[in-house]
Amino acid sequence: MYGRGYGSPGMGFGPMLTPPIVQQLLIANGIVFFLQVIFPGFDRLAALTPELVWRAGFVWQPFTYMWLHGGFAHIAMNMFVLWMFGSQLAMAWGPQRFLRYYLLCGVGAGVIIATVPYLLVLLGIAPAFTLKIHTVGASGAIYGVLLAYSLTWPDRTIMLIFPPVAFRAIWLIPVLFFMEIGFGGGNISHVGHLGGIVVGWLYLRHRGGPAADRLPSWEQIKFRFRRWRMRRRLRAVQYQEWEEARRREHDRRYH
C-alpha cells in the first residue's frame, strides 16, 4: 500500500492507472518466463554467469538475465513492485525516459554482477566457484525504480502488509535492504540490487532535477563517512574511559 502524500487524503492500494509502457514490460517478462518453463535449457544462454560473460564472450547476458526469473514467486514479486511503483514514475517521466532508465539500471546492474566476482576472486576474498553462479531477475532495474520513486515523492507514506509498518518513501531502500538481509535467505543477489541503485544514482545525478537535489554528492558521502568514523572512535574512547573508571571503582572497593 502507499499513501498519496501530503497533497491528497487517505490511503490507496496500487496506482490509479497502469501506463502502456509498464503493461508492455509486464507482458514481456511474462512471455519470457513462459519460455523458461517450456525450454529449460533457455536459462543457460540467457542467465548471467560471470565466467561466460568475460571468458566465453556471452556479452548479451547482462541484458538478457533481467528478463528471466527463478520461479513464480520471484517474478510475481518483481512485477508487483514494478506495477506498484513504476506506474507512477512512468506517468511522471513519460514512456521513453522511464524505459531508458529501467533498461539502464538493469543492464548496469548486470555488468556489475558480472564484474564484482572477478574482483573478489582476484583479491582472494571469494572462491573461484562464484564465477560460475547464475543470476536472473529484474531486481537491479526494480531497485533503480524504487530509488527514483523514493526521491521523487520522499514524503509519501509506504505501508507494508507484512510486517504492518508505515514509513516515509525516502526510507524505502534502507527498509527493504534491512528486510532482505534479515529475512531474505541466501539466494538473493545483493550485488545486483546495489548495482541497480548505484546506476540509478549516477543517472539521476547526471540528469538533475528535484530527485537529484535529494541525492547526496560524493563529497557529502565522504564527509558523512568521516563523521561516522570519528563518532565511532569517540564512542570507543568513551567506552574505554568508562571501563577504566569502573575498574578503579572496583579496586577501591576490594583492595
SVG drawing of the C-alpha trace seen along z (x, -y; Angstrom):
<svg xmlns="http://www.w3.org/2000/svg" viewBox="-9 -20 53 48">
<polyline fill="none" stroke="black" stroke-width="0.4" points="0.0,0.0 1.1,-3.5 -0.1,-6.9 -0.8,-9.6 1.4,-12.1 0.6,-15.5 -1.4,-16.7 -4.3,-14.1 -6.3,-12.4 -6.4,-8.8 -4.5,-5.7 -4.6,-3.7 -3.5,-0.3 -1.6,-0.4 -1.6,-3.1 -4.9,-4.6 -3.6,-3.8 -1.1,-1.4 0.7,-3.1 1.2,-1.2 5.0,-1.0 4.6,0.8 1.9,3.1 4.4,4.0 7.2,4.7 4.9,6.9 3.8,8.8 7.4,9.2 8.5,10.6 5.6,13.0 6.3,14.2 10.0,14.9 9.0,16.7 6.7,18.9 9.6,19.7 11.7,20.6 9.1,23.1 8.8,24.7 12.5,24.6 14.6,25.4 17.9,25.0 17.0,21.4 18.4,20.3 22.0,21.4 22.3,19.0 20.4,16.1 21.1,16.2 24.1,14.1 27.2,16.1 30.4,14.1 32.7,16.7 30.6,17.0 30.4,13.2 34.1,12.5 35.7,15.8 33.2,17.2 32.0,13.9 28.4,14.2 28.2,10.4 24.4,10.4 23.8,11.9 23.9,8.5 20.8,7.7 19.0,11.0 19.3,12.0 16.9,9.3 14.0,10.9 14.4,14.3 13.2,15.3 13.9,18.1 10.2,19.1 6.7,17.9 7.2,16.2 10.2,14.4 8.6,12.9 5.3,12.2 7.2,10.1 9.3,8.2 6.3,7.5 4.1,6.4 6.8,3.9 7.2,2.7 3.4,2.2 3.1,0.6 5.9,-2.0 6.9,-2.0 3.5,-3.0 3.6,-6.3 7.1,-7.0 6.3,-6.2 3.3,-8.6 5.5,-11.4 8.5,-10.8 6.9,-9.6 7.4,-6.2 10.7,-6.9 12.6,-8.2 11.2,-5.5 12.1,-2.7 15.6,-4.1 16.1,-4.4 14.7,-0.9 17.0,0.8 20.0,-1.3 19.6,-0.2 19.0,3.4 21.9,3.7 24.2,1.6 23.5,3.9 24.2,6.9 27.6,5.5 28.4,5.0 27.2,8.6 29.5,10.0 32.5,7.9 32.4,7.8 33.0,11.6 36.2,11.4 37.5,8.6 36.7,10.5 38.4,13.7 41.5,11.7 41.7,10.2 41.3,13.6 38.0,12.7 35.8,15.1 36.4,18.6 36.7,19.3 33.4,21.2 31.5,17.8 32.4,17.1 30.0,20.0 27.0,18.8 24.0,17.9 21.9,14.7 18.5,14.0 15.8,11.4 14.8,7.8 15.7,6.8 18.5,4.5 16.1,2.5 13.4,2.7 15.7,1.2 16.6,-1.6 12.8,-2.3 12.4,-2.2 15.3,-4.7 13.8,-7.1 10.3,-6.8 11.6,-7.4 13.5,-10.5 10.6,-11.9 8.0,-11.5 10.0,-11.3 7.2,-12.3 4.6,-9.7 3.7,-7.1 4.5,-3.5 2.6,-0.8 3.9,2.7 1.4,5.5 3.8,7.8 5.1,6.6 2.4,3.8 4.9,0.9 4.4,-2.6 7.3,-4.9 8.1,-7.7 9.1,-6.7 12.6,-8.2 13.3,-5.2 12.1,-2.7 15.5,-1.4 17.0,-1.1 13.9,0.7 14.0,3.2 17.7,3.9 17.1,4.5 14.3,6.9 16.4,8.5 19.4,9.1 17.4,10.2 14.8,12.4 15.7,12.8 17.8,16.0 20.9,16.8 19.7,16.8 19.4,13.0 21.9,11.0 22.8,8.2 25.4,7.0 22.6,6.8 20.3,4.8 23.1,2.4 24.2,2.2 20.8,1.0 20.8,-1.6 24.3,-2.8 23.5,-3.1 20.2,-4.8 22.0,-7.2 24.5,-8.1 21.8,-8.6 19.7,-10.8 22.8,-12.9 23.6,-13.4 20.0,-14.2 19.4,-16.7 16.1,-17.9 14.3,-17.6 15.2,-13.9 18.9,-14.7 18.7,-17.5 17.9,-14.9 20.8,-12.7 24.0,-13.3 27.0,-14.2 30.3,-12.2 31.8,-14.9 28.8,-14.7 29.1,-10.9 32.8,-11.2 32.1,-13.8 29.3,-11.7 31.6,-8.7 34.4,-10.6 31.9,-12.0 30.6,-8.5 34.2,-7.1 35.1,-10.0 31.9,-9.3 32.7,-5.6 36.3,-6.4 34.8,-8.8 32.4,-6.2 35.3,-3.7 37.4,-6.2 34.4,-6.9 33.8,-3.2 37.5,-2.7 37.3,-5.6 34.1,-4.1 35.8,-0.7 38.8,-2.3 36.6,-4.2 34.7,-1.1 37.9,0.9 39.3,-1.9 36.0,-1.8 36.3,2.0 39.8,1.7 38.8,-0.9 36.0,1.4 38.0,4.6 41.6,3.5"/>
</svg>
